[in-house]
Amino acid sequence: MECWPVLLLWGLPQMWAEPLSSTGLRVLHISPFANSSWTRTDGSFWLGALQTHSWGNGSDIHFLRPWSQGKLSDHQWEQLQQVFWVYRSSFTREIREFAKMLHPFVVQVSAGCEVHPGSPLKSFFHSAFQGSDILSFQGTSWVPAPDAPHGAEVVSKELNKDQYVKDTLEWLLNDICPQLVTGLLEAGQQDLEKQGQPACLPPPPPIPPL
């Protein structure tokens, strides 16, 4: 199963694979569903074009840089790990129920934010089914992609019934993501500059309780 992380960028819609600015964080994950009982999820975190974290199936988030913890405390990371576990469980359950007659298939997600001084936060969450855009999370709700098949509308309606997942995604994208970006840029400034990726620090966002 070591090949799954390599597939995170393979087959993604072209717009997903484009590097973010140096003040952007993207989380990618891939979930192959082989049959009704077997699935896994692998992910990675990218600050601009630099990978900072990995997220293997059945494991915690791993720090790939000495500064990958950013400015979050150990306790905050533990709580964030729990949120990711619950999200992964809910995501797997919802997708499996929708696509139970379509095995095997692969779902990919690209989510994150860009933080620029003096500009509004830009957050995003896009999902693809078999390499084609199907859904995105915009504001506080799920929206089918413009050219998605009819089934995407059904899925979005079902996902919009899960208020916990929607609240969690809104919190992660709009509160935690910019906080993490700012912390990573500050903690990894020297390393980023050595690798030719300027660490342009945006103003720190208010720190919400975890």
Residue frames as a rotation matrix with the C-alpha (Angstrom) as fourth column:
MET 1
0.550 0.835 0.000 0.00
0.835 -0.550 0.000 0.00
0.000 0.000 -1.000 0.00
GLU 2
-0.159 -0.697 -0.699 3.02
0.614 -0.625 0.482 2.31
-0.773 -0.353 0.527 -0.09
CYS 3
-0.729 -0.176 0.661 1.95
0.676 -0.332 0.658 3.59
0.104 0.927 0.361 -3.52
TRP 4
0.261 0.965 0.014 -1.19
0.960 -0.261 0.104 5.38
0.104 -0.013 -0.994 -2.29
PRO 5
0.303 -0.137 -0.943 0.55
0.377 -0.891 0.251 8.60
-0.875 -0.432 -0.218 -1.18
VAL 6
-0.777 -0.628 0.037 2.13
0.251 -0.256 0.934 8.84
-0.577 0.735 0.356 -4.66
LEU 7
-0.499 0.663 0.557 -1.36
0.827 0.172 0.535 8.79
0.259 0.728 -0.635 -6.17
LEU 8
-0.035 0.528 -0.848 -2.44
0.716 -0.579 -0.390 11.88
-0.698 -0.621 -0.358 -4.26
LEU 9
-0.201 -0.101 -0.974 -1.40
-0.373 -0.912 0.171 14.16
-0.906 0.398 0.145 -7.11
TRP 10
-0.984 -0.171 0.047 -1.88
-0.031 0.429 0.903 11.67
-0.174 0.887 -0.427 -9.94
GLY 11
-0.578 0.797 0.172 -5.18
0.721 0.401 0.565 11.98
0.381 0.451 -0.807 -11.74
LEU 12
-0.233 0.503 -0.832 -6.29
0.632 -0.572 -0.522 15.11
-0.739 -0.648 -0.184 -9.89
PRO 13
0.755 0.481 0.445 -8.10
0.655 -0.537 -0.531 17.77
-0.017 0.693 -0.721 -11.90
GLN 14
0.040 -0.870 0.491 -5.44
0.763 -0.291 -0.577 20.14
0.645 0.398 0.652 -13.27
MET 15
0.278 0.105 0.955 -6.51
-0.250 -0.952 0.177 23.09
0.927 -0.288 -0.239 -11.13
TRP 16
0.993 0.104 0.057 -5.92
-0.086 0.291 0.953 21.00
0.082 -0.951 0.298 -7.99
ALA 17
0.569 -0.822 -0.027 -2.32
0.821 0.565 0.080 20.19
-0.050 -0.068 0.996 -8.88
GLU 18
0.294 -0.457 0.840 -1.27
0.283 -0.797 -0.533 23.81
0.913 0.395 -0.105 -9.36
PRO 19
-0.460 -0.540 -0.705 0.97
0.826 0.032 -0.563 24.98
0.327 -0.841 0.431 -6.47
LEU 20
0.744 0.645 -0.175 -0.48
0.655 -0.654 0.378 27.51
0.129 -0.396 -0.909 -4.07
SER 21
0.462 -0.585 0.667 1.31
-0.314 -0.811 -0.493 30.68
0.829 0.018 -0.558 -3.10
SER 22
-0.509 -0.782 -0.360 3.87
0.120 0.349 -0.929 30.49
0.852 -0.516 -0.084 -0.31
THR 23
-0.849 0.278 0.449 1.14
-0.523 -0.324 -0.789 31.54
-0.074 -0.905 0.420 2.15
GLY 24
0.178 0.931 -0.320 -1.28
-0.922 0.272 0.278 28.80
0.345 0.245 0.906 1.12
LEU 25
-0.686 -0.300 0.663 -1.90
-0.560 0.799 -0.218 25.44
-0.464 -0.521 -0.716 2.79
ARG 26
0.078 0.694 -0.716 -3.43
-0.899 0.360 0.252 22.53
0.432 0.623 0.652 0.89
VAL 27
-0.395 -0.086 0.915 -4.51
-0.566 0.807 -0.169 19.19
-0.723 -0.585 -0.367 2.36
LEU 28
-0.181 0.287 -0.941 -4.85
-0.886 0.367 0.282 16.38
0.427 0.885 0.188 -0.17
HIS 29
-0.440 -0.047 0.897 -6.38
-0.547 0.806 -0.226 13.02
-0.712 -0.589 -0.381 0.53
ILE 30
-0.391 0.258 -0.883 -7.24
-0.775 0.426 0.467 9.96
0.497 0.867 0.033 -1.52
SER 31
-0.307 0.393 0.867 -9.71
-0.650 0.578 -0.493 7.26
-0.695 -0.715 0.078 -0.53
PRO 32
-0.653 0.112 -0.749 -9.92
-0.588 0.549 0.594 4.12
0.478 0.829 -0.292 -2.68
PHE 33
0.004 0.725 0.689 -13.03
-0.812 0.405 -0.421 1.99
-0.584 -0.558 0.590 -2.07
ALA 34
-0.850 -0.446 -0.280 -12.23
-0.525 0.673 0.522 -1.51
-0.044 0.590 -0.806 -3.34
ASN 35
-0.523 0.742 -0.419 -15.49
0.358 0.638 0.682 -3.10
0.774 0.207 -0.599 -2.21
SER 36
0.423 0.837 0.348 -18.22
-0.003 -0.383 0.924 -2.72
0.906 -0.392 -0.159 0.41
SER 37
0.940 -0.038 -0.340 -15.84
0.340 0.223 0.914 -3.51
0.041 -0.974 0.222 3.28
TRP 38
0.101 -0.986 -0.129 -12.36
0.926 0.046 0.374 -2.32
-0.363 -0.157 0.918 2.22
THR 39
0.759 -0.014 0.651 -11.24
0.321 -0.862 -0.392 1.28
0.567 0.507 -0.650 2.04
ARG 40
0.041 -0.746 -0.665 -8.37
0.963 -0.147 0.224 3.42
-0.265 -0.650 0.712 3.24
THR 41
0.945 0.199 0.260 -7.50
0.260 -0.939 -0.224 7.11
0.199 0.280 -0.939 3.39
ASP 42
0.005 -0.974 -0.227 -4.05
0.964 -0.055 0.258 8.64
-0.264 -0.220 0.939 2.92
GLY 43
0.891 0.392 0.229 -3.25
0.436 -0.879 -0.191 12.33
0.126 0.270 -0.955 2.93
SER 44
-0.241 -0.968 -0.075 -0.61
0.967 -0.234 -0.097 15.02
0.076 -0.096 0.992 2.88
PHE 45
0.730 0.351 -0.587 -0.29
0.450 -0.893 0.025 18.69
-0.515 -0.282 -0.809 3.85
TRP 46
-0.056 -0.735 0.676 1.46
0.978 -0.176 -0.110 21.18
0.199 0.655 0.729 1.55
LEU 47
0.419 0.047 -0.907 2.62
0.347 -0.931 0.113 24.70
-0.839 -0.362 -0.406 2.38
GLY 48
0.218 -0.287 -0.933 2.96
-0.852 -0.522 -0.039 26.18
-0.476 0.803 -0.358 -1.09
ALA 49
0.514 -0.111 -0.850 4.98
-0.620 0.637 -0.458 23.53
0.593 0.762 0.259 -2.96
LEU 50
-0.587 -0.807 0.062 6.57
-0.569 0.357 -0.741 22.06
0.576 -0.470 -0.669 0.19
GLN 51
0.298 0.686 -0.663 5.12
0.085 0.673 0.735 18.99
0.951 -0.275 0.142 1.91
THR 52
-0.330 -0.378 0.865 4.93
-0.735 -0.472 -0.487 19.48
0.593 -0.796 -0.122 5.68
HIS 53
-0.289 0.319 0.903 2.81
-0.755 0.504 -0.420 16.56
-0.589 -0.803 0.095 6.97
SER 54
-0.695 0.212 -0.687 1.68
-0.386 0.696 0.605 13.08
0.606 0.686 -0.402 5.99
TRP 55
-0.217 0.742 0.634 -1.46
-0.900 0.100 -0.425 11.29
-0.379 -0.663 0.646 7.07
GLY 56
-0.837 -0.184 -0.516 -1.46
-0.410 0.835 0.367 7.50
0.363 0.518 -0.774 6.60
ASN 57
0.132 0.940 -0.314 -4.45
-0.423 0.340 0.840 5.24
0.896 0.022 0.443 6.84
GLY 58
0.712 0.273 -0.647 -5.10
0.374 0.633 0.678 4.23
0.594 -0.724 0.349 10.43
SER 59
-0.183 -0.842 -0.507 -2.37
0.968 -0.065 -0.241 6.52
0.170 -0.535 0.828 11.79
ASP 60
0.446 0.245 -0.861 -1.93
0.534 -0.845 0.036 9.99
-0.718 -0.476 -0.508 13.22
ILE 61
0.966 -0.182 0.184 -0.72
0.023 -0.646 -0.763 13.01
0.258 0.741 -0.619 11.29
HIS 62
0.414 -0.895 -0.165 3.08
0.863 0.328 0.384 12.86
-0.290 -0.301 0.908 10.99
PHE 63
0.796 -0.252 -0.551 5.31
-0.230 -0.967 0.111 15.94
-0.560 0.038 -0.827 11.08
LEU 64
0.729 -0.523 0.442 7.79
0.681 0.492 -0.542 15.95
0.066 0.696 0.715 8.18
ARG 65
0.093 -0.688 0.719 9.65
0.169 -0.701 -0.693 19.11
0.981 0.186 0.051 9.20
PRO 66
-0.661 -0.391 -0.641 11.11
0.678 0.055 -0.733 20.15
0.322 -0.919 0.229 12.57
TRP 67
-0.947 0.281 -0.158 8.67
-0.192 -0.885 -0.423 23.08
-0.259 -0.370 0.892 12.50
SER 68
-0.727 0.675 -0.124 5.59
0.120 0.302 0.946 21.20
0.676 0.673 -0.300 11.23
GLN 69
-0.336 0.623 -0.706 3.82
0.942 0.201 -0.270 21.66
-0.026 -0.756 -0.654 14.55
GLY 70
-0.035 0.281 0.959 3.69
0.384 -0.882 0.273 25.37
0.923 0.378 -0.077 13.82
LYS 71
-0.736 -0.177 0.653 2.41
-0.431 -0.622 -0.654 27.31
0.522 -0.763 0.382 16.82
LEU 72
0.433 0.896 -0.092 -0.24
-0.530 0.336 0.778 24.79
0.729 -0.289 0.621 17.86
SER 73
-0.148 -0.441 0.885 0.32
-0.978 0.198 -0.065 23.17
-0.147 -0.875 -0.461 21.24
ASP 74
-0.967 -0.201 -0.156 0.53
-0.214 0.974 0.075 19.39
0.137 0.106 -0.985 21.76
HIS 75
-0.575 0.813 0.093 -2.96
0.247 0.281 -0.928 19.49
-0.780 -0.511 -0.362 23.23
GLN 76
0.086 0.608 -0.789 -4.33
-0.661 -0.557 -0.502 21.39
-0.745 0.565 0.354 20.23
TRP 77
-0.490 -0.327 -0.808 -2.79
-0.845 0.407 0.348 18.85
0.215 0.853 -0.475 17.85
GLU 78
-0.974 0.175 0.140 -4.29
0.109 0.915 -0.389 15.97
-0.196 -0.364 -0.911 19.85
GLN 79
-0.174 0.969 -0.174 -7.72
0.025 -0.172 -0.985 17.55
-0.984 -0.175 0.006 19.58
LEU 80
0.024 0.117 -0.993 -7.19
-0.920 -0.387 -0.068 18.22
-0.392 0.915 0.098 15.88
GLN 81
-0.895 -0.363 -0.261 -6.25
-0.431 0.854 0.292 14.55
0.117 0.373 -0.920 15.38
GLN 82
-0.682 0.696 0.224 -9.55
0.327 0.564 -0.758 13.54
-0.654 -0.444 -0.613 16.96
VAL 83
0.122 0.724 -0.678 -11.47
-0.448 -0.570 -0.689 15.88
-0.886 0.388 0.255 14.66
PHE 84
-0.330 -0.324 -0.886 -9.76
-0.944 0.119 0.308 14.31
0.005 0.938 -0.345 11.63
TRP 85
-0.993 -0.010 0.117 -10.62
-0.023 0.994 -0.109 10.82
-0.115 -0.110 -0.987 12.85
VAL 86
-0.264 0.964 -0.007 -14.30
0.241 0.059 -0.969 11.73
-0.934 -0.258 -0.248 13.22
TYR 87
0.126 0.261 -0.957 -14.30
-0.775 -0.576 -0.259 13.47
-0.619 0.775 0.130 9.84
ARG 88
-0.702 -0.477 -0.528 -12.71
-0.707 0.551 0.443 10.46
0.080 0.685 -0.724 8.15
SER 89
-0.862 0.428 0.272 -15.25
0.274 0.845 -0.460 8.11
-0.427 -0.322 -0.845 9.71
SER 90
0.050 0.935 -0.350 -18.21
0.020 -0.352 -0.936 10.29
-0.999 0.039 -0.036 8.68
PHE 91
-0.076 -0.173 -0.982 -16.80
-0.909 -0.393 0.139 10.85
-0.410 0.903 -0.127 5.19
THR 92
-0.927 -0.340 -0.159 -16.26
-0.375 0.853 0.363 7.13
0.012 0.396 -0.918 4.62
ARG 93
-0.604 0.761 0.235 -19.75
0.392 0.541 -0.744 6.26
-0.694 -0.358 -0.625 5.85
GLU 94
0.197 0.726 -0.658 -21.49
-0.288 -0.599 -0.747 8.83
-0.937 0.337 0.091 3.64
ILE 95
-0.229 -0.359 -0.905 -19.53
-0.957 -0.087 0.277 7.96
-0.178 0.929 -0.324 0.49
ARG 96
-0.980 -0.153 0.126 -19.92
-0.140 0.984 0.109 4.22
-0.140 0.089 -0.986 1.00
GLU 97
-0.299 0.945 0.131 -23.68
0.302 0.224 -0.927 4.58
-0.905 -0.237 -0.352 1.35
PHE 98
0.291 0.418 -0.861 -23.98
-0.589 -0.631 -0.505 6.67
-0.754 0.653 0.062 -1.80
ALA 99
0.088 -0.399 -0.913 -21.70
-0.986 0.094 -0.136 4.61
0.140 0.912 -0.386 -4.04
LYS 100
-0.075 -0.149 0.986 -22.29
-0.618 0.783 0.071 1.11
-0.783 -0.604 -0.151 -2.68
MET 101
0.693 0.388 0.607 -23.14
0.194 0.711 -0.676 -0.22
-0.694 0.587 0.418 -6.16
LEU 102
0.940 -0.283 -0.191 -20.17
-0.311 -0.483 -0.818 1.40
0.140 0.829 -0.542 -7.93
HIS 103
0.397 -0.848 0.350 -17.13
-0.440 0.159 0.884 -0.43
-0.805 -0.505 -0.311 -6.49
PRO 104
0.006 -0.665 -0.747 -14.26
0.939 -0.253 0.232 -0.14
-0.343 -0.703 0.623 -7.10
PHE 105
0.622 0.145 0.770 -13.81
0.484 -0.844 -0.232 3.64
0.616 0.516 -0.595 -7.15
VAL 106
-0.381 -0.808 -0.448 -11.56
0.917 -0.268 -0.297 6.41
0.120 -0.524 0.843 -5.83
VAL 107
0.810 0.567 0.150 -12.50
0.520 -0.813 0.262 9.68
0.271 -0.134 -0.953 -4.12
GLN 108
-0.342 -0.940 0.008 -10.00
0.873 -0.321 -0.367 12.55
0.347 -0.118 0.930 -3.91
VAL 109
0.784 0.563 -0.263 -10.17
0.621 -0.704 0.345 15.73
0.009 -0.433 -0.901 -1.84
SER 110
-0.422 -0.840 0.339 -8.24
0.735 -0.537 -0.414 19.00
0.530 0.075 0.845 -2.01
ALA 111
0.724 0.688 -0.058 -8.88
0.555 -0.530 0.642 21.44
0.410 -0.497 -0.765 0.83
GLY 112
-0.240 -0.835 -0.496 -7.13
0.970 -0.226 -0.090 24.36
-0.037 -0.502 0.864 2.46
CYS 113
0.818 0.478 -0.320 -6.71
0.490 -0.871 -0.049 28.12
-0.302 -0.117 -0.946 2.48
GLU 114
-0.120 -0.820 0.560 -4.59
0.826 -0.395 -0.401 31.00
0.550 0.415 0.725 1.26
VAL 115
0.606 0.228 -0.762 -3.71
0.701 -0.606 0.376 33.88
-0.376 -0.762 -0.527 3.57
HIS 116
-0.151 -0.629 0.763 -2.55
0.830 -0.500 -0.248 37.18
0.537 0.595 0.597 2.08
PRO 117
-0.614 -0.126 -0.779 -1.86
0.641 -0.656 -0.399 40.40
-0.461 -0.744 0.483 4.02
GLY 118
-0.720 0.347 -0.601 -4.67
-0.346 -0.930 -0.123 42.89
-0.602 0.119 0.790 3.53
SER 119
-0.563 0.538 -0.627 -6.86
-0.643 0.192 0.742 40.46
0.520 0.820 0.238 1.58
PRO 120
0.373 0.774 0.511 -9.83
-0.926 0.348 0.148 38.30
-0.063 -0.528 0.847 2.63
LEU 121
-0.429 -0.451 0.783 -9.14
-0.476 0.849 0.228 34.69
-0.768 -0.275 -0.579 3.51
LYS 122
0.061 0.401 -0.914 -9.53
-0.958 0.280 0.058 32.33
0.279 0.872 0.402 0.57
SER 123
-0.458 -0.157 0.875 -10.57
-0.537 0.833 -0.132 28.84
-0.709 -0.530 -0.466 1.67
PHE 124
-0.056 0.393 -0.918 -11.55
-0.951 0.260 0.169 25.89
0.305 0.882 0.359 -0.49
PHE 125
-0.432 -0.025 0.901 -12.73
-0.382 0.911 -0.158 22.27
-0.817 -0.412 -0.403 -0.36
HIS 126
0.094 0.399 -0.912 -13.12
-0.993 0.100 -0.058 20.29
0.068 0.912 0.405 -3.60
SER 127
-0.143 -0.119 0.983 -13.85
-0.328 0.942 0.067 16.60
-0.934 -0.312 -0.174 -4.03
ALA 128
-0.222 -0.004 -0.975 -13.49
-0.971 0.091 0.221 14.40
0.088 0.996 -0.025 -7.11
PHE 129
0.373 0.387 0.844 -14.96
-0.371 0.895 -0.246 11.02
-0.851 -0.221 0.477 -8.00
GLN 130
0.462 -0.308 0.832 -12.82
0.697 0.707 -0.125 8.89
-0.549 0.637 0.541 -10.34
GLY 131
-0.503 -0.855 0.127 -10.73
0.780 -0.386 0.492 11.97
-0.371 0.347 0.861 -11.19
SER 132
-0.433 0.423 0.796 -13.62
0.495 -0.626 0.602 14.31
0.753 0.655 0.061 -12.08
ASP 133
-0.951 0.105 0.292 -14.92
-0.278 -0.703 -0.655 17.21
0.137 -0.704 0.697 -9.97
ILE 134
-0.434 0.843 -0.318 -18.14
0.607 0.535 0.588 16.30
0.666 0.063 -0.744 -8.21
LEU 135
0.670 0.680 -0.297 -18.65
0.658 -0.359 0.662 18.47
0.344 -0.639 -0.688 -5.09
SER 136
-0.506 -0.785 0.357 -17.28
0.320 -0.555 -0.768 21.47
0.801 -0.275 0.532 -3.25
PHE 137
0.139 0.479 -0.867 -17.91
0.989 -0.114 0.095 22.98
-0.053 -0.870 -0.490 0.17
GLN 138
-0.508 -0.239 0.828 -18.72
0.464 -0.885 0.029 26.67
0.726 0.399 0.561 -0.19
GLY 139
-0.276 0.370 0.887 -19.42
-0.619 -0.774 0.131 28.90
0.735 -0.513 0.443 2.79
THR 140
-0.476 0.186 0.859 -21.62
-0.800 0.315 -0.511 26.68
-0.366 -0.931 -0.001 4.94
SER 141
0.483 0.748 0.456 -22.95
-0.426 0.655 -0.624 24.07
-0.765 0.107 0.635 2.53
TRP 142
-0.464 -0.559 0.688 -22.11
0.268 0.651 0.710 21.45
-0.844 0.514 -0.152 -0.09
VAL 143
0.347 0.509 -0.788 -22.58
-0.615 -0.511 -0.601 22.39
-0.708 0.693 0.136 -3.76
PRO 144
0.580 -0.133 0.804 -22.43
0.519 0.821 -0.238 20.08
-0.628 0.555 0.545 -6.82
ALA 145
-0.556 -0.795 -0.242 -19.72
0.182 -0.401 0.898 20.87
-0.811 0.455 0.368 -9.37
PRO 146
-0.179 0.536 -0.825 -21.07
-0.737 -0.628 -0.248 22.60
-0.651 0.564 0.507 -12.52
ASP 147
-0.074 0.093 -0.993 -20.51
-0.908 0.406 0.106 19.60
0.413 0.909 0.054 -14.80
ALA 148
-0.811 -0.237 0.535 -21.04
-0.502 0.750 -0.430 16.88
-0.299 -0.617 -0.727 -12.19
PRO 149
-0.754 0.575 -0.318 -23.44
0.183 0.649 0.739 14.00
0.631 0.499 -0.595 -12.91
HIS 150
0.095 0.916 0.389 -26.97
-0.335 -0.339 0.879 14.13
0.937 -0.214 0.275 -11.53
GLY 151
0.435 0.080 -0.897 -25.99
0.620 0.696 0.363 11.95
0.653 -0.714 0.253 -8.59
ALA 152
-0.654 -0.756 -0.029 -23.85
0.568 -0.465 -0.679 14.77
0.499 -0.460 0.734 -7.20
GLU 153
-0.405 0.593 0.696 -26.98
-0.510 -0.778 0.366 16.76
0.758 -0.207 0.618 -6.40
VAL 154
0.643 0.632 -0.432 -28.35
-0.053 0.600 0.798 13.84
0.764 -0.490 0.420 -4.40
VAL 155
0.055 -0.728 -0.684 -25.06
0.850 0.393 -0.350 13.48
0.523 -0.562 0.641 -2.52
SER 156
-0.767 -0.380 0.517 -24.87
0.138 -0.884 -0.446 17.19
0.627 -0.271 0.730 -1.70
LYS 157
0.101 0.892 0.441 -28.40
-0.559 -0.315 0.767 17.14
0.823 -0.324 0.466 -0.28
GLU 158
0.712 0.130 -0.690 -27.53
0.356 0.780 0.515 14.19
0.605 -0.612 0.509 1.95
LEU 159
-0.275 -0.913 -0.300 -24.25
0.828 -0.067 -0.556 15.71
0.488 -0.402 0.775 3.10
ASN 160
-0.580 0.093 0.809 -25.99
-0.173 -0.985 -0.010 19.00
0.796 -0.146 0.587 3.89
LYS 161
0.581 0.810 -0.082 -28.10
-0.146 0.203 0.968 17.15
0.801 -0.550 0.236 6.46
ASP 162
0.386 -0.541 -0.748 -24.98
0.864 0.496 0.087 16.44
0.323 -0.680 0.658 8.54
GLN 163
0.888 0.055 0.456 -24.64
-0.031 -0.983 0.179 19.67
0.458 -0.173 -0.872 10.49
TYR 164
0.761 -0.649 0.015 -21.70
0.069 0.104 0.992 18.40
-0.645 -0.754 0.124 12.56
VAL 165
0.075 -0.762 0.644 -19.52
0.908 0.318 0.271 17.77
-0.411 0.564 0.716 9.50
LYS 166
0.409 0.127 0.903 -20.49
0.660 -0.725 -0.197 21.14
0.630 0.676 -0.381 7.97
ASP 167
0.980 -0.047 0.191 -19.70
-0.164 -0.731 0.662 23.02
0.109 -0.680 -0.725 11.18
THR 168
0.549 -0.821 0.161 -16.41
0.333 0.391 0.858 21.13
-0.767 -0.417 0.488 11.51
LEU 169
0.084 -0.508 0.857 -15.33
0.996 0.048 -0.069 21.92
-0.006 0.860 0.510 7.94
GLU 170
0.680 0.224 0.698 -16.23
0.311 -0.950 0.002 25.58
0.664 0.216 -0.716 8.33
TRP 171
0.936 -0.345 0.069 -14.18
-0.185 -0.316 0.931 25.74
-0.299 -0.884 -0.359 11.54
LEU 172
0.326 -0.856 0.401 -11.19
0.625 0.514 0.587 23.92
-0.709 0.059 0.703 10.00
LEU 173
0.122 -0.254 0.960 -11.14
0.964 -0.200 -0.176 26.02
0.237 0.946 0.220 6.82
ASN 174
0.463 0.222 0.858 -11.85
0.277 -0.956 0.098 29.45
0.842 0.193 -0.504 8.28
ASP 175
0.888 -0.122 0.442 -10.32
-0.449 -0.434 0.781 29.30
0.096 -0.893 -0.440 11.77
ILE 176
0.664 -0.635 0.394 -7.73
0.093 0.593 0.800 26.53
-0.742 -0.495 0.453 12.08
CYS 177
0.550 -0.460 0.697 -6.24
0.835 0.302 -0.460 26.68
0.001 0.835 0.550 8.57
PRO 178
0.595 -0.373 0.712 -5.15
0.050 -0.867 -0.496 30.35
0.802 0.330 -0.497 8.68
GLN 179
0.792 -0.326 0.516 -3.88
-0.590 -0.194 0.783 29.87
-0.155 -0.925 -0.346 12.22
LEU 180
0.643 -0.551 0.532 -1.81
0.378 0.832 0.405 26.88
-0.666 -0.059 0.744 11.07
VAL 181
0.610 -0.404 0.682 -0.47
0.666 -0.206 -0.717 28.74
0.430 0.891 0.144 8.01
THR 182
0.703 -0.312 0.639 0.68
-0.406 -0.914 0.001 31.66
0.584 -0.260 -0.769 10.14
GLY 183
0.732 -0.405 0.548 2.34
-0.460 0.301 0.836 29.33
-0.503 -0.863 0.034 12.66
LEU 184
0.637 -0.491 0.594 4.12
0.651 0.755 -0.074 27.30
-0.412 0.434 0.801 9.98
LEU 185
0.634 -0.383 0.672 5.43
0.398 -0.583 -0.708 30.40
0.663 0.716 -0.217 8.22
GLU 186
0.679 -0.366 0.636 6.77
-0.662 -0.679 0.316 31.79
0.316 -0.636 -0.704 11.48
ALA 187
0.659 -0.400 0.637 8.25
-0.319 0.619 0.718 28.54
-0.681 -0.676 0.280 12.80
GLY 188
0.426 -0.464 0.776 9.72
0.693 0.719 0.050 27.48
-0.581 0.517 0.628 9.45
GLN 189
0.913 0.037 -0.407 10.87
-0.161 -0.882 -0.442 30.87
-0.375 0.469 -0.799 8.18
GLN 190
0.048 -0.985 -0.165 14.59
-0.745 -0.146 0.651 30.02
-0.666 0.092 -0.741 7.97
ASP 191
-0.425 -0.169 0.889 14.00
0.232 0.929 0.287 26.62
-0.875 0.328 -0.356 6.33
LEU 192
0.558 0.738 0.379 11.53
0.599 -0.043 -0.799 28.07
-0.574 0.673 -0.467 3.83
GLU 193
0.779 -0.312 -0.544 13.92
-0.475 -0.860 -0.188 30.85
-0.409 0.405 -0.818 2.81
LYS 194
-0.289 -0.919 0.268 16.76
-0.494 0.383 0.781 28.33
-0.820 0.093 -0.565 2.32
GLN 195
-0.399 0.217 0.891 14.55
0.587 0.807 0.066 26.39
-0.704 0.550 -0.449 -0.07
GLY 196
-0.984 -0.097 0.151 13.68
0.178 -0.615 0.768 29.52
0.018 0.782 0.622 -2.03
GLN 197
-0.111 0.992 0.063 10.12
0.726 0.038 0.687 29.77
0.679 0.122 -0.724 -0.74
PRO 198
-0.712 -0.235 0.661 9.68
-0.139 -0.877 -0.461 33.23
0.688 -0.420 0.592 0.83
ALA 199
-0.384 0.570 -0.727 7.98
0.902 0.398 -0.164 33.16
0.196 -0.719 -0.667 4.19
CYS 200
-0.711 0.226 0.666 5.79
-0.093 -0.969 0.231 36.25
0.697 0.102 0.710 3.88
LEU 201
-0.800 0.359 -0.482 4.07
0.598 0.394 -0.698 36.40
-0.061 -0.846 -0.530 7.21
PRO 202
-0.185 0.816 0.548 0.44
0.254 -0.499 0.829 37.54
0.949 0.292 -0.115 7.14
PRO 203
-0.405 0.123 0.906 -1.06
-0.799 -0.530 -0.285 39.24
0.445 -0.839 0.312 10.18
PRO 204
-0.989 0.013 -0.149 -1.87
0.077 0.899 -0.431 36.56
0.128 -0.438 -0.890 12.78
PRO 205
-0.214 0.976 0.042 -5.58
-0.137 -0.073 0.988 35.64
0.967 0.206 0.149 12.87
PRO 206
0.035 0.305 0.952 -7.50
-0.988 -0.132 0.078 35.50
0.150 -0.943 0.296 16.15
ILE 207
-0.848 -0.386 -0.363 -6.86
-0.326 0.920 -0.218 32.17
0.418 -0.067 -0.906 17.82
PRO 208
0.193 0.980 0.055 -10.16
-0.744 0.109 0.659 30.30
0.639 -0.168 0.750 18.30
PRO 209
-0.101 -0.190 0.977 -10.54
-0.865 0.501 0.008 27.78
-0.491 -0.844 -0.215 21.13
LEU 210
-0.533 -0.122 -0.837 -9.95
-0.598 0.754 0.271 24.16
0.598 0.645 -0.475 20.14
